Amino acid sequence: MGVTSHPLLAFTPIQASLGGLVLATAVTGKMALLGKVTGISGTVKGLILKSQKATNGAFVAGLVLAGNAIAVLRPEWVVVAAAAPVWRAVVAGVLVGAGTAMGNGCTSGHGLCGISSLSPRSIVATVTFMAAGVATATATKSMHALGYVTANTPPIAFAAPGAAFYLDAAVVAGTAAALYGAIAVAKGMLPCKKDNADPAYCSALEFATEFVSGATFAAGLGLSGMTSGAKVAGFLDSPLISKTWDASLMFVMGVALVPLTGVMMMIKQRSKEQKPPLLTSKYAIPTNSTIDAKLLTGAALFGAGWGLYGACPGPAIVQAAAQPGMNTLGFVAAMMAGQVAYENAMSSSS
C-alpha cells in the first residue's frame, strides 16, 4: 500500500472524501451567511457581463489567491496536461463556457448545490453532463491524448494519505470555520439588516465571506484531487475499456452531498419561515424547475468539454492560478469567450 497525498495515478478515496467535506464547508458557510448557492460558472459569467454584485468577484479572487498559495505550498495538488495540444484546451474551454451558460450550471451549481436541494432539474443536468463527459473522454481517449498514460501504464492501486494530508485538511477546515465565525461575530457587532446599518461595513463583510468561501472551495478542490486533470480524466475515461480508471472523484461529490443535503433542507425550511441569512435579507435559492432541450443541450456541451480536457470552471481557475501556461490560461479564456458568445447569441435572437 502506498502512502501519498496526490499521486498522479492512484485510487485515493480518503483524500477525495476529506476534500469533499471541505467543499461542503465552503458551500455551507456562503449559504448560511449570504444565502447564496455556490455556482462558479454563473459567478464567472456574471462578472464578465457585469450582471452580478461586485462582491462576487471576491469569490473568484479567493479561488485565484488560493491557487497561488497551492502552487507554493502544495504544488503536487495541481496536475495539468502541459504537453497536450493547445487546441484541445481551447475547444474544451469553449464547450464548457457555452454549455454552462446554456444549462445554467456546472459541477458546483448543479452537482453540489442542486442535487443537495433535491432539484430534479439539477439531477437531470448532472446525469447528462456526467454521461457526456464519460462518452467524450472515452471516445477521444483523453487519458492518452492528454499524456497522462501510455500503453504500458499499469493499473492504478489504492494510495492512503500521509499524516501531513490529514493535517492539511484539518487546518483548512478549522481556518474556514474560524473565519466564518469571526464574520458572524462582526455582523453581531453592527447588524447589517437594520435600517441604520453602515453600507460600507456590511459590504466589507460580504466581500470577506465571498473571499473565504472561494479560498476554502479552492483548497477543497486541491485536497480532493479535482485540480488534477489526470484524476478527472481518469474518472471520466470509461472503466469498461480503461485499466487506469480512477473512481476517486465519486467520493468527492458523494461525501459532500451527505452534510449538504441536510444543510439545504434546513435552509429551505428557514426560507419558508422567512428567516433570513446572517448578512442579507433573504435566501436566493434557485426556483427554476424547467427540464427542456436547452438544459439538456447545455449540460451535454459542458460534459463534452469536461471530458475532452478534464477541467470544469472552478478547478480550471485554480489550475490557471497555480500553473499559468498556454493550456490552463487558454482554457479559462476560451471558457469565458464561450459564455459571452452564448449570451450575445441569445441577446441577438431575442
Solvent accessible surface area in square Angstrom, and as a share of the most:
residue,aa,sasa,rsa
1,M,182,0.81
2,G,40,0.38
3,V,105,0.60
4,T,46,0.27
5,S,26,0.17
6,H,13,0.06
7,P,33,0.21
8,L,80,0.40
9,L,47,0.23
10,A,5,0.04
11,F,56,0.24
12,T,0,0.00
13,P,18,0.11
14,I,60,0.31
15,Q,0,0.00
16,A,0,0.00
17,S,23,0.15
18,L,45,0.22
19,G,0,0.00
20,G,0,0.00
21,L,76,0.38
22,V,4,0.02
23,L,4,0.02
24,A,4,0.03
25,T,41,0.24
26,A,1,0.01
27,V,1,0.01
28,T,42,0.24
29,G,7,0.07
30,K,3,0.01
31,M,1,0.00
32,A,39,0.30
33,L,5,0.03
34,L,5,0.02
35,G,0,0.00
36,K,49,0.21
37,V,35,0.20
38,T,1,0.00
39,G,18,0.17
40,I,2,0.01
41,S,3,0.02
42,G,26,0.25
43,T,10,0.06
44,V,4,0.02
45,K,32,0.14
46,G,1,0.01
47,L,58,0.29
48,I,59,0.30
49,L,66,0.33
50,K,180,0.76
51,S,84,0.54
52,Q,75,0.33
53,K,116,0.49
54,A,78,0.60
55,T,9,0.05
56,N,9,0.05
57,G,24,0.23
58,A,10,0.08
59,F,2,0.01
60,V,27,0.15
61,A,39,0.31
62,G,0,0.00
63,L,0,0.00
64,V,53,0.31
65,L,95,0.48
66,A,13,0.10
67,G,0,0.00
68,N,60,0.31
69,A,45,0.35
70,I,10,0.05
71,A,35,0.28
72,V,122,0.70
73,L,119,0.59
74,R,77,0.28
75,P,68,0.43
76,E,77,0.35
77,W,10,0.03
78,V,5,0.03
79,V,30,0.17
80,V,25,0.14
81,A,4,0.03
82,A,84,0.65
83,A,103,0.80
84,A,7,0.06
85,P,57,0.36
86,V,58,0.33
87,W,147,0.52
88,R,12,0.04
89,A,0,0.00
90,V,57,0.32
91,V,64,0.37
92,A,0,0.00
93,G,0,0.00
94,V,62,0.36
95,L,45,0.23
96,V,0,0.00
97,G,0,0.00
98,A,20,0.16
99,G,0,0.00
100,T,3,0.02
101,A,3,0.02
102,M,35,0.15
103,G,2,0.02
104,N,82,0.42
105,G,10,0.09
106,C,1,0.01
107,T,15,0.09
108,S,4,0.03
109,G,18,0.17
110,H,10,0.04
111,G,0,0.00
112,L,8,0.04
113,C,2,0.01
114,G,8,0.08
115,I,36,0.18
116,S,0,0.00
117,S,14,0.09
118,L,100,0.50
119,S,28,0.18
120,P,85,0.54
121,R,19,0.07
122,S,8,0.05
123,I,71,0.36
124,V,46,0.27
125,A,0,0.00
126,T,8,0.05
127,V,96,0.55
128,T,29,0.17
129,F,1,0.00
130,M,47,0.21
131,A,58,0.45
132,A,19,0.15
133,G,0,0.00
134,V,52,0.30
135,A,62,0.48
136,T,25,0.15
137,A,0,0.00
138,T,30,0.17
139,A,85,0.66
140,T,49,0.29
141,K,125,0.53
142,S,0,0.00
143,M,1,0.00
144,H,93,0.42
145,A,41,0.32
146,L,4,0.02
147,G,58,0.56
148,Y,20,0.08
149,V,10,0.06
150,T,86,0.50
151,A,85,0.66
152,N,138,0.71
153,T,20,0.11
154,P,92,0.58
155,P,89,0.56
156,I,35,0.18
157,A,69,0.54
158,F,74,0.31
159,A,5,0.04
160,A,16,0.12
161,P,10,0.06
162,G,19,0.18
163,A,87,0.67
164,A,60,0.46
165,F,1,0.00
166,Y,106,0.40
167,L,116,0.58
168,D,21,0.11
169,A,10,0.07
170,A,62,0.48
171,V,84,0.48
172,V,31,0.18
173,A,36,0.28
174,G,41,0.39
175,T,68,0.39
176,A,2,0.02
177,A,61,0.47
178,A,66,0.51
179,L,80,0.40
180,Y,20,0.08
181,G,33,0.32
182,A,57,0.44
183,I,12,0.06
184,A,32,0.25
185,V,101,0.58
186,A,23,0.18
187,K,36,0.15
188,G,51,0.49
189,M,151,0.67
190,L,68,0.34
191,P,45,0.28
192,C,19,0.11
193,K,81,0.34
194,K,123,0.52
195,D,158,0.82
196,N,131,0.67
197,A,18,0.14
198,D,65,0.34
199,P,108,0.68
200,A,74,0.58
201,Y,62,0.23
202,C,17,0.10
203,S,41,0.26
204,A,56,0.43
205,L,16,0.08
206,E,24,0.11
207,F,82,0.34
208,A,38,0.30
209,T,0,0.00
210,E,0,0.00
211,F,77,0.32
212,V,14,0.08
213,S,0,0.00
214,G,0,0.00
215,A,26,0.20
216,T,8,0.05
217,F,5,0.02
218,A,0,0.00
219,A,14,0.11
220,G,0,0.00
221,L,5,0.02
222,G,0,0.00
223,L,0,0.00
224,S,0,0.00
225,G,0,0.00
226,M,18,0.08
227,T,0,0.00
228,S,2,0.01
229,G,3,0.03
230,A,1,0.01
231,K,2,0.01
232,V,1,0.01
233,A,0,0.00
234,G,1,0.01
235,F,26,0.11
236,L,0,0.00
237,D,7,0.04
238,S,11,0.07
239,P,69,0.43
240,L,165,0.82
241,I,118,0.60
242,S,20,0.13
243,K,106,0.45
244,T,6,0.03
245,W,75,0.26
246,D,5,0.03
247,A,17,0.13
248,S,0,0.00
249,L,11,0.06
250,M,104,0.46
251,F,77,0.32
252,V,8,0.05
253,M,33,0.15
254,G,39,0.38
255,V,39,0.22
256,A,0,0.00
257,L,29,0.14
258,V,114,0.66
259,P,52,0.33
260,L,0,0.00
261,T,42,0.24
262,G,36,0.35
263,V,25,0.14
264,M,1,0.00
265,M,69,0.31
266,M,123,0.55
267,I,11,0.06
268,K,65,0.28
269,Q,90,0.40
270,R,90,0.33
271,S,42,0.27
272,K,158,0.67
273,E,84,0.38
274,Q,162,0.72
275,K,95,0.40
276,P,44,0.28
277,P,1,0.01
278,L,68,0.34
279,L,6,0.03
280,T,29,0.17
281,S,88,0.57
282,K,153,0.65
283,Y,20,0.07
284,A,61,0.47
285,I,37,0.19
286,P,93,0.59
287,T,127,0.74
288,N,83,0.43
289,S,84,0.54
290,T,70,0.41
291,I,79,0.40
292,D,57,0.29
293,A,75,0.58
294,K,96,0.41
295,L,1,0.01
296,L,74,0.37
297,T,63,0.37
298,G,0,0.00
299,A,5,0.04
300,A,38,0.29
301,L,55,0.27
302,F,1,0.00
303,G,0,0.00
304,A,23,0.18
305,G,0,0.00
306,W,6,0.02
307,G,0,0.00
308,L,15,0.07
309,Y,9,0.03
310,G,0,0.00
311,A,1,0.01
312,C,1,0.00
313,P,0,0.00
314,G,2,0.02
315,P,4,0.03
316,A,3,0.02
317,I,9,0.05
318,V,0,0.00
319,Q,5,0.02
320,A,11,0.08
321,A,18,0.14
322,A,10,0.08
323,Q,67,0.30
324,P,90,0.57
325,G,31,0.30
326,M,144,0.64
327,N,7,0.03
328,T,5,0.03
329,L,92,0.46
330,G,17,0.16
331,F,1,0.00
332,V,18,0.10
333,A,60,0.47
334,A,9,0.07
335,M,0,0.00
336,M,70,0.31
337,A,56,0.44
338,G,2,0.02
339,Q,1,0.00
340,V,41,0.24
341,A,61,0.47
342,Y,20,0.08
343,E,40,0.18
344,N,83,0.43
345,A,52,0.41
346,M,86,0.38
347,S,79,0.51
348,S,99,0.64
349,S,89,0.57
350,S,125,0.81
